[in-house]
């Protein structure tokens, strides 16, 4: 995207609702990071192993893996105000409980891990619903830069949270840190219940959450663009997780940092995230998505190597500022790309899957790097993660995410099939499409049908097949057409009529329509479509 078509980074901030809800996001994220830091440092000072300390990152990340898709599906109809307010209320209750348990000396390791897990569940809900809410707060043009602002706020919490948390831990202890978290979540309850648009996220519920998840998985399976994006997210997420998993151990063992110094080091990442959003904006407008992510990944690899080899806290602080900028650059690029190209009907679920993949790779990576630090040594483990990140940077240039021309959110505007009579509701639908193909273009036709197959399955079909007629084409068309044509029959099965109708209306985008036009270019006559409904007795 060129700078000429990209809004100013600060233009969306003129929207009052967005400004106020950014306060919600900041408060929620600061609260979670204070809680996570308090638990990490408590376990580190207690002499726990690197694997135990890194398990805190696992406990914070694994809820995304477990809950992202269901939350993404629910966010399409349950209402964003209800979900965000409810999540903040649960986090408020947990933080109050942790304050009491810590004061009574009952916050043992399993309790601390459970608190982090619940906080991770809350963060997963906030992150996914928040991404679904954003397009309801600003225009589509603003979404070219809003994910970058969002990334700066979310990661800026990593600056505020650790610094504030470290200061509170050093001065008054863990109970005071948990009490501060409770105050922040109380503020979130107020903001969510008063500032989220009432109608945001409220739409008719079509099918169960289970059906929505199945549809999402089918779309991803047959969307090459989405699969490639998820691969790149994983290749970055696994080596990146070593920083979050092992930083407490590096600070304690390599740098001999105090509680407050650890908070400052953790906060440096957030400082870099905020500064990087502004400083890197000119570079973002000049580079492709892949090139921008590759540059940020190289910077991340260099910082990881420095983290392992440099014993000076002041130098490490500067390196962590750099890594914060690289972190938000990569994360926001994935979100910008997804918002830019995903059709509206599936966007929130794909965003949920992107977050699921990223946090899942963070969870797996955290355990892996913790285990390696205990097995081969802390320095060796961090250096190995730097090497993996460097490989990831090279790979994204060679095999990055695909150009967005193959997928776009623009609706086709065509009129779909009529509503089926109620007597046929709930029955499986089979759509039979007959093609008369120019005999000289059969190979090209079959090649295009591969793309059409993916399109049908991506948009809702559960079964697809094609067969060549063994009979003469003359029975279906004129003798003149039959002499130069071969007949092919395509069969698509849908769970019910609503899925078929959705494929032909709200899910049908301009790129999907181009696939159909490419197939039609090889025909000698218009396709003949016949819709069949399975008898209710079968």
TAQUIZI-V297329 format. One line per field, one symbol per residue. psi: psi as a letter, one per 40 degrees, with the letter a starting at -180 (. if undefined). burial: b if it has 9 or more other ideal C-beta (glycine too) atoms within 8 Angstrom, else e. Layout:
psi->???
burial->???
This chain:
psi->hiddehiideddeehddddddddddddddddddddddddddddddeeiidddddddddddddddddedddddddeeeehddddddddddddddddddddddddefegiddddddddddddddddddddddddddeediidddededdddddddddddedddddddddddddeidddddddddddddddddddeddhhdehehihhhiidddddddddddddehdddddddddddddddddeddddeddddddddefiidddddddddddddddddddddeddddediidddddddddddddddddddddhehddddddddddddddddddddddddddddehiddedddddddddddddddddddddddddddddeidddddddddddddddddddddgaiiiedehiehideihaiihiiddeheihhhhhhhhhhhdefdddddddddddddddddeeieihiiihheiiedddaidddddeiihihhhhhididddddddecdehidddddddddddeeieiiihhhhihhide.
burial->eeeeebbebebbeebebbbbbbbbbbbbbbbbbbbbbbbbbbbbeeeeebbbbbbbbbbbbbbbbebbbbbbbbbbbbbbbebbbebbbbbbebbbebbebbeeeebeeebbbebbbbbbbbbbbbbbbbbbbbbebbeeebbbbbbbbbbbbbbbbbbbbbbbbbbbbbeeebbbbbbbbbebbbbbbebbeeebbeebbeeeeeeeeebbbebbbbbbebbebbbbbbebbbbbbbbbbbbbbbbbbbbbebbebebbbbbbbbbbbbbbbbbbbbebbebbbebebbbbbbbbbbbbbbbbbbbbebeebebbbbbbbbbbbbbbbbbbbbbbbbbbbbbeebbbbbbbbbbbbbbbbbbbbbbbbbbbbeeeebbbbbbbbbbbbbebbbbbbeebbeebeebbbebbeeeeeeebeeebeebbbbbbbbbbbbeebbeebeebbebbbbbbbbbbbeebebeebeeebeebbeeebbebbbbbbbbbbbebbebbbbbbbebbbbbbbebbebbbebbbeebeeebebbeeee
